Amino acid sequence: MTNLALLYLIALLFGCQNPESIDAYLTQQYQEGKLNGNVLVIRNSETLYEKSFGYADGSKNTLLTKDYRFNIGSVYKEFPAVAIMQLVEKGQVSVDDNIAKFLPELPEWSQKVTVKHLLQYSSGLPRIDWGSYFGQGINVTETEIMNEIKSIETLNFEPGTDYLYTNNSPILLIKIVENVTKTDFNKYVTENIFIPYNMPNTVVKDQYPYGDKSLMAIPFDSEFNEDNYRLSMSGLLFSSTASDLSNWFQQLGDFEVVSKESVEFLSQGAKAGNNIQAPLGRCDWKNDEIVEHFHHGSSGNYECVVRRFKQEEITIAILTNQKHGNVIEISEEIYEIIKKDIQR
């Protein structure tokens, strides 16, 4: 058999997967100043493509490597949601419990808000005005946010009747996990999620700016000015690698972390419509099977997206520390390149 014939046979057997075409596209994005971060593509549980682009911080002295961690923005909301379902499966929590049962210090409206309402952003709780804190240079702490929640007199709507995406929901879910387990949330997720489900590089930081910057990608803008807000709420500062997040999406979607029924519940939004997020971001099902689990996150100049196309066994993780608002577009292009290669 000639070398050419052998290459043709390999292409037929393995779907003509062509990481060079992904690399050409991503290199162009980087050269045009549209990508600074890490990209990982998994196909059939094997690494199809992995590469780092750009700098670890605004000084431009250190190049990123695959070992760097990035803040994952709203993707962090999956962890308190899954932790709650672990407690549901143990019989320690019901999604229909009102949150006053676990957080008696909250105002009277907590008698009407259930755990399910928090999970699906249908509680009527308002958004947190981060800008008012950061604009005044305030170091935002858990005490600040909890005092703000306790000062809420009236909800935006009757619980369960509408949808409002707010960080108040996962913050209260975290407090419920802590009160039920009598364990600090960071310790809980480390012992019950990170360690058993192969996420050795994922950490929950206790502050930004970081005290320990080792292997932390620092966010910066288009002029390479590093983000300068102040935040001391460790439950919100989840930092991870592309590899760890790929492991998370795979094991969660294979029902290894919580049951299929729990994952299906966490895939449900409060109502239909555009931009309505479920606890898992967006997790689409067809014929009782997951089609795609998609979650986008951003925080300051961090931006990331993780997508797992379960039936095709494709996972795409993009983590950046210079926000260009294009990670979803990049992930879509990568997916199209892979599909074209598979179809050849």
N, C-alpha and C positions, 0 to 999 in steps of 0.2 A: 504494500500500500504506500502510495506517495505521501510526502508530508502534507501536500495540499488536500488530498483526500482524507487524511487523518484529521486535519483541522476541521474539515467540513462535517465529518462524523461527530466530532466533539461538539460542534455547534448545534447539530441536530439533537444530540442527547441532552445537552445542558441548556437548551433554550437560547443559544446565541447571546448569553448575557455579556454585556460589553461595558465594563466599568470605565473604559477609556472615554466613552461618550458622555457619561456622567461627569467625569473629571474635566472634560473640555468645557462643558456648560458651566460648572462651578468655578473653574479657573477664570472664565470670562467674567462671571459675576464679581469675583474677587478683584480682578484687574480694573473693573469699572467702579470699584469702591462700594459695591453693594452687598458684600459679604465679609464678615469678620467673626469667625466662630468655628464650631466643629460639626461635621456631618458624618452620620453613620447610616448605612443601608444594609439591612439583613434580608436574606432570601433563603428560605428553607433552612432556617436556623444556622446559616453560615454567613460570614461577613462578605458581602458583595463589594462594598466600598466603604472606606473610612479615611478621612483626611481632615487636617486642621488648616484653617486659613487665617492669617493675620496675627494680631498681637494680643497678649494677655492683659495689657493695661494701657493707659493713655500715654505712658512714657515712650512706647514703641521700642523698648529695649529687650523685651522678652517675647519670643514667639509662642503661640499656643501649641499644646500637644493634646493628644487624646485623653490625657489624664486630668486635664483641667475641669473644675466644676463651674457651673453657671447657675445663678438663681433661675428657677423655673417658672416664676410668675404664678399665674392662676392654676397651673397644672398641680400645684401643691394641694389644691382643694380635694383632689382624689383621696388623699391620705386620711384626713379626718372622716371622710365619708365611708371609706373601706373599714377604718377602725370601728366606726359605729356598727357596720354590718357584722363585723366579727363578734361584737358584743350582743347583737341581735341573735346571731346563731348560737350563742352560749346561753340565751335566755335572760340576759342581764338588762336588756333594753328592748322596748318595742317601738317601732316607727310611729305608732299611734299615741305613745306617751306624750303628755304635755310637758314642756320643758321646765315648768315650775317644779316638777317632781325632782329634778336634778339640780336646778338652779333657783332655790327659793328666794334668793336675794333680789331677783328681778321684779319689776313692777307687775301689776295685776294682769296686764295683757299677756304675760307668759302662761297664764292658765288656758289661753285659747290657741297658743302656738305649739304645734307638735314637732317631734323630731323630723317627721316627713316634710313638714313645711320648711324647716331649715335646709334639709337636703335638696329640696327642689326650688329654693329661692322664692317661696310663695308665702312667707311669713308676714309680709307687710313691713318688715324692718327697713329703714332707709339705708342708702349708701353711706360709706364713710367719706367725709370730705378731706382726703389726704392733703389736697393743695392748701387748705387753710392752716394745717400743721406745718407742712414743709415751707410754705411761704413766710412763716414767722420764725423759721429756724428751730422749731420745737422738736425735741427728741421724743418721738412718739413711743409710748410704752403701753403695756397691757393695762396698766392702771388707768391711763388716759382713756383708752377705748372702752373699757368696762364701765367707767364712770359716765361716759357719754351714752352708752347703752342704757344704763340705769336711769338716766335723766329723760329718756324718751317717754312722753306722756301718752301719745296717740300713734298707732301704727298707720302707715300710708294707706292700707286697705285691710279689709277683713281677711284674716288668714285663710289661705286656700282659694281665694277668689281671683287672684291675679299673680303677676310675676314681677320680681325686681331683683336683679343680680347685685348682690352685696357681699362684701367680705365679713359683715357681721354674722352671716350664717355659719361659715366654717369656724370662725372664732368661738362661737357658742358651742358648736359641735365638739371642738377641742376641749372646752371646759367640761362638757358632759363626760367625755372619755376620761378626763382626769378625775372627776368626782366619783364616777362609777368604779374605776380601777384603783383609785387611791395612788395613782402613779403619775409623775410628770409626763406630759405628752411626748416629749422628745425621747424619753426613756422607753415609753410604750412602743412608739413606732420603730425604734432601733431594735428592740427585742422581739417584736411581733411581726415586723415587716422587713426592715432593711437586712437583718442578719439571716432570717430563714429563707428569704426570697432573693438572695444573691444581688444585693445592692450595697456592696462594701464601700463604695466611694461616695455615697449619699450622706449628707450631714444637714442638720438644722442649726444654722448659725444663731447666735444670741443677739447680734447687733449688726447694723451697717452704719458707718464704715466698719469693715471687719477688723477685729483685733488680731486675728491670725489670718494672714493672706496667703498662706502656703497653698499652692495649686488652686487658687481662686481666680477665675477670670473676673477682672474689674470692669464695670460698665463705663463707656465713654461715648461722647457724641461725635458728630462728623468732624469736629475740630479737635478731637482727641482730648477734650476736657472731661475728666472723670465726674461721675454723678456725686453730688455733695449733700444729699438729704441725710437725715438722721432717723434711725428706726431701731428700737430695742424691743422687738416682739418676735421671739425666736420661733413661735409657731407659724409665722408667715415667711420665714427666711429659709426655705428649703433650697438646697443647692445640690446638683447632681451632675452626672456625666451622661453622655449619649448612650454609652454601653449600659449603665444602670437603668436608664429609662426604657431602653429597648427590652431589657429583662423584665421590667415591671409590666409593661404592656403585654408581653407574651404570656407571663404567668397569670396575670389577672384575666386575660382573655381565654386562657385555657382552664379557668376555674380552679386554679391551685391555691389562690389566696383566700377567696370566699366562694361560695357555691354559685352555680349557674343562676339559680333563682335570685340570689343577692346581686349578682352582676346585672341581671336583667332589670331588677328594680332600680339600681343605680343608673341605668341607661334611660330611665323615663323622666321626661321633663314635666313641668307643671301644666303646660298646655302646648298646643301646636303653634308653629309660626317660625319666622326667621329670627336668628340670633337668640333662640330660647335654649339655654344650656341646662343639661342634666348634671348630676353630681360628677359624672365621668366626662364632662365636656359635651361631646357628641359621640354616642355609641349606637350605630345603626344595625338593626336586625332584619333578617328576611328568612322566612321558613324556619323560625326558631333557631337560627344561627347568626352569629355576629358577622356582619359584612365589613364594617370599618369602625375602629375606635380612633377618634380624632380629638386632640386637645391642644389648644394654642394658649400661650401664656406670655405676659410681658410685665416688666417692672422697671421703671426708669428706662435705661438704655439696654436692658436685657430683653431679648425676645426669643421665643422658642416655639417649636411645634413638634409633636410626636404623632405619627399615624401608623396604625397597624391594619393592614388589609388581611384579615385572618384567613379567608379561603384561598388567597393567593400566596400566603406565607411571606408577605413583604412587610417590613417595618422600616420606617424612615424617621430618623431623629435629627433635628437641626437645632443647635443651641448657639446663640450669638450674644455678644456683649457690646454690640454697636447696632442700635435699632434702625432698620430701614423699612419696616413695615411690609417686608416681602417674603417672609419665611414660608407662608402658605403657598404663595406663587412658586417658590423654589421647590417645595416638596411636590407640588403638582407636576412640575416639569420633570423631576426625577422619576416620578411614578410613570409618566407617559413614556419616558425613555426606556424604562424597564419593560413596560408592556409591549412596546414596539419590538424590542429585542426578543421577547418571549414568542411573539407571533411570527417571527421570521423563520 
